[in-house]
């Protein structure tokens, strides 16, 4: 009987130790994960805005660069303003929504005119590798540079490759075999642009 009680006490103590250890490890990992996600966003904002002197820097240096060059207006959620010597250089805004498999997180950066695209970055997505996953490649993202987020009644959109030999200022080629992902991204782009345009009303940006 005594041996049985000792065994159960030992197992109970062991379980408590394991539980406390796992809780501590989980808390530590949570902080690390949150920091990593924060840095992914910081790097992506700096990249899409094409802020100079960002290469080869540590996380701390990148955060300092971000804080020195980029501001987020309190009344413009999801908008990132890049300034040099007090002068507006470019503006980026979030483009986030549901993809084919999960959430797609992206950024669109525009020049001072608020229309011409400086860059597009899809920094988080789990679309099908080799198909929809190509939205995260430089080759796909480069297509957007110099395009307009809107012109006349047309908003930036991805069209099927090969449909038009000459694209308009608001069109880029899609990805062969990734129609559903491109359709999802078109919705994300449209909604993001509409939110950005609405947020700029009454602003000096």
Secondary structure, 3 states (H helix, E strand, C coil): CHHHHHHHHHHHHHHHHHHHHHHHHHHHHHHHHHHHHHHHHHHHHHHHCCCCCCCCCCHHHHHHHHHHHEECCCCCCCEEEEEECCEEEEEEEEEEEECCCCEEEEEEEEECCCCEEEEEEEEECCCCCCCHHHHHCHHHHHCCCCCECEECCEECEEECCCCCCCCCCCEEECCCCCHHHHHHHHHHHHHHHHHHHHHHCCCCC
